[in-house]
């Protein structure tokens, strides 16, 4: 392991991406980009896209990128990609050697997708390792100012493997074989998922040593959980072996082989004249001295063991046995075998003995590079060793290719963010395809210049016209830190929430002496409609002051009263995914419950590749999205009776390419139509058994628990709690269909249910009663939110136990004081 500190600081950066139809136009665009001293003006947007067209409408195929930081600007330019097709990308996944303490710390702190996947690995590994991997890799991850040792420049002694400073205790812990291997796997896996979330799909992959396990996982050969288990147990076996040494030599395989003797092995062929030799320490030292005497260049590889050598053979059979216990599948993404240097065949990837050979035989990286047909190679992991090795090989290719690193090496003084943005720039200038819409709108922003917008989008929106609209616009700018809003701007789409709404109400009252109810803010969210609502309230107030009746009909004409529903809008989840939704506060609550706290994937509950999942009470589809992202080939059947939520769920399923059937009815113990009470502003509490008093109590208790936990938004409700609850429980009632689950199983030909999630607001027992005796063996796992009315939790616990399930019941801290519990039923083996 290489040891280092964090970079001097994670300085903010802005990446401006340019596309033009000619080199001259590109140069002019770069020159007009402005002085880097103007950086603070763009600090809130990390990425901006600027495309121009000439008068003939030429395709802007000449690309460049300008990276601005507080210390200056750097232009990154590249070849002009063919406008006809996006350039393919290959992932390079490194092995041990370039890992270091705090690798990717900036990414962990600032990128929700990276953090989510690293935490997912850490959570699964904690029982296996007996330690939280986050404490091992990022011991100071939560500190506001971790006071790292400053990296003021390149440490050449350390880079050459001649570091003299002793390892810290934290570095020694990370260096343990049983910890560093799963740690490196988790970092690479998280970074790969970050790239995938931005729309970058590898056409092919090449992993180096341990990196082949990451490639196999990404290709679906192994599930994530099985990959983590294999990597950890394999590392524990390696720790049992005697220590060894590794030596890099600038000789060809043919030249070094006669010098190896009985105990040494070639462990890697990295280039025409670059090999790594492994074996016992004494024999490696003797070879090192012999080569130095012959004026050959050598360098010790920092390693505790002799990987990919004869010294691994004593554990080969045990590695094979571990792999026999795993479900191995044919790769869904092509990747290169370290053993053969060619594309791996399905018969190899699914053969447990192959993985023992992978442990003992050399890494044929040089041959593997020849098998990569992608013009862009992206290194996905710490360090830039594979880029360096690849660049030398790519120089001899007839077809132009290039390598791009996306994580800093241990001695790079730049921040992780700056290095990652350079990689984005490199991909842009080389013509790689990324989905700019997937970049979070509040941090990485994709925006085209006006010349490239559709004509209808170029029409200027109406500015605020009335005095009230102009005053409101000022308040919105101050509260939301936004640009001057147009008349059709949407308060909540600009980032407002309930707390901001209460602050707005205070300002309106102080300025206009009008009491704007919170419900009016929700029902009139655009600047134009909110202004009209305030004007109508003002007229009513004036009329009452003059002892005249309020002109209610006029108010109805001025502010049309919509049906009590909320138009769907796009929202960026903390993990960077975009979803349609109705209510930000509720969506954030669902996200935390499902993605952060993993409520439906705990107490032994797992979602495996190819699973069949039932989402009963699907709402807008966040759990379905979660299940889709947990494993490959997941099939979901979602049940949602509310038409508004059903429509949004279908949008989200289509947007993310989820293999799901969305059904617009609820489940019960009989086939009928029933009255359904729908709360547009608290959709998750909508129910066939509505009880507003109970629902108000539960929501009020949840908000109180949030206040006690320090939630800033909840703390701001104060005296307006009842007003908020009135707004949240505005309702509409309609007839909805209910079906029996067993009838649906037959109609949809569902032969097994690997996991059923149920969240149906007091209808959970009826859902379970709709399962016929003959269908119970199909169910493996059930997670159910239960309302403990009439001893329902005990009833369900007993029912599941009789059906052969082990049962766990718990209450989340957020629901303390309510009758809401979670029940986990796992079929006994």
PyMOL commands that set and color helices and strands:
alter all, ss='L'
color gray80, all
select helices_A, chain A and resi 23-31+36-42+105-110+112-129+133-137+156-159+169-175+177-197+211-218+224-240+253-257+281-293+310-324+346-349+352-360+365-371+385-394+416-429+436-438+450-452+455-458+467-480+498-512+518-523+527-545+552-558+584-596+622-630+643-655+683-685+692-708+712-715+718-728+741-747+764-769+773-778+792-802+813-815
alter helices_A, ss='H'
color red, helices_A
select strands_A, chain A and resi 13-20+47-51+62-69+72-77+89-93+204-207+245-249+265-271+274-279+298-301+334-336+376-379+402-405+569-572+578-581+612-616+635-639+660-663+666-668+672-679+731-740+755-758+781-787+805-810+820-827
alter strands_A, ss='S'
color yellow, strands_A
deselect
rebuild
show_as cartoon
